[in-house]
Amino acid sequence: MNTIDSVQPFHFYGANYAEWRTSDNINDVIDWFKKQKATYTIFYVPLPNAANYEIKWYAPQVDGCQYLGTYKGTKLYDAEKEAA
């Protein structure tokens, strides 16, 4: 039987060209970056929010880390559309 105690700690990491933000609530990260008005990326990081880890080229260097997307404002950023 699964219990809340068996859930692996995790958090979300967001970054843009100048700033970064972490939280165990993805909406906190999204809301904070919406105010910045700059393109940002979000990652799922399978570690507690207080964990220390390396960041390389704006991305967490953690086993099991998942890229969730790149966003501009409230819409998904489409690099191919922007290049056209």
PADRENDREN-897823 format. One line per 2 residues: their letters; for each residue x, y, z of C-alpha. Coordinates in nm, 3 decimals. Each point is the difference from the previous one (the first is absolute). Example, Ala and Ser with C-alpha at 12.3 -4.5 7.8 and 13.67 -1.06 7.14 Angstrom:
BEGIN
AS	1.230 -0.450 0.780 | 0.137 0.344 -0.066
END
This chain:
BEGIN
MN	0.000 0.000 0.000 | 0.132 0.346 -0.088
TI	0.005 0.262 0.269 | 0.108 0.361 0.001
DS	0.320 -0.113 0.175 | 0.100 -0.206 -0.304
VQ	-0.002 0.296 -0.243 | 0.347 0.103 -0.113
PF	0.084 0.364 0.080 | 0.008 0.227 -0.305
HF	-0.019 0.362 -0.108 | -0.018 0.214 -0.311
YG	0.288 0.213 -0.126 | -0.060 0.289 -0.238
AN	0.259 0.226 -0.161 | 0.033 0.277 -0.253
YA	0.306 0.191 -0.121 | 0.036 0.190 0.327
EW	-0.187 -0.173 0.283 | -0.108 -0.334 0.140
RT	-0.273 -0.119 0.236 | -0.086 -0.328 0.176
SD	-0.311 -0.124 0.176 | -0.182 -0.324 0.074
NI	-0.304 0.168 -0.162 | 0.032 0.047 -0.376
ND	-0.255 0.282 0.004 | 0.228 0.207 0.225
VI	0.280 -0.030 -0.257 | -0.229 0.079 -0.295
DW	-0.162 0.300 0.173 | 0.339 0.143 0.095
FK	0.134 -0.026 -0.355 | -0.315 0.146 -0.155
KQ	0.086 0.321 0.186 | 0.352 -0.001 -0.149
KA	-0.131 0.024 -0.360 | 0.287 -0.205 -0.139
TY	0.024 -0.347 -0.151 | 0.069 -0.265 0.266
TI	0.042 -0.376 0.035 | -0.139 -0.233 0.267
FY	0.144 -0.331 0.121 | -0.129 -0.269 0.235
VP	0.279 -0.084 0.246 | -0.034 -0.322 0.206
LP	0.168 0.145 0.309 | -0.127 0.202 0.298
NA	-0.030 0.375 -0.065 | 0.289 0.072 0.240
AN	0.241 -0.238 -0.178 | 0.326 0.123 -0.152
YE	0.087 -0.099 -0.357 | 0.192 0.125 -0.300
IK	-0.160 0.224 -0.265 | 0.151 -0.004 -0.349
WY	-0.133 0.220 -0.281 | -0.309 0.085 0.211
AP	-0.086 -0.369 0.051 | 0.023 -0.211 0.319
QV	0.257 -0.278 -0.023 | -0.195 -0.265 0.192
DG	-0.078 -0.362 -0.088 | -0.372 -0.026 -0.074
CQ	-0.040 0.372 -0.071 | -0.267 0.065 -0.265
YL	-0.026 0.300 -0.234 | -0.363 0.118 0.007
GT	0.019 0.272 -0.260 | 0.096 0.349 -0.103
YK	-0.262 0.268 0.046 | -0.051 0.359 -0.106
GT	-0.265 0.185 0.197 | -0.296 -0.235 0.044
KL	0.043 -0.193 -0.328 | 0.237 -0.280 -0.092
YD	0.298 0.142 -0.186 | 0.028 -0.148 -0.350
AE	0.359 0.045 -0.121 | -0.084 -0.116 -0.353
KE	-0.284 0.253 -0.032 | 0.221 0.281 0.132
AA	0.272 -0.087 -0.254 | -0.245 0.012 -0.295
END
